Amino acid sequence: MFNAPLIFSTVFSIIKPFMDPIIAAKIDVYSGVPTKKLLALMPAEVLPQEYGGRGTADFPQVAIADA
C-alpha cells in the first residue's frame, strides 16, 4: 500500500507483530510513492506518470458516496 495516511502506517506497525509472519512479510506500507520499488516490479511504460512511470492510460476516478 502506498500513499498511506500516517495514522494507517502507525496502526499497521502496531498490528504487524501480531500477524502471521508469512502474511506480514507480504505487506509493505509506504507513506509516499515508492517509485523505485514499483519500477522494479513493472515496466515504466505501465506505471502511471503520476507515480513516476511513463504510462499514459486513463484510469477512471471513482467517487466515494457518503454513507
Secondary structure, DSSP 8 states (H G I E B T S, - for coil): --S--HHHHHHHHHHGGGS-HHHHTT----SS--HHHHHHHS-TTTSBGGGTS-B------------
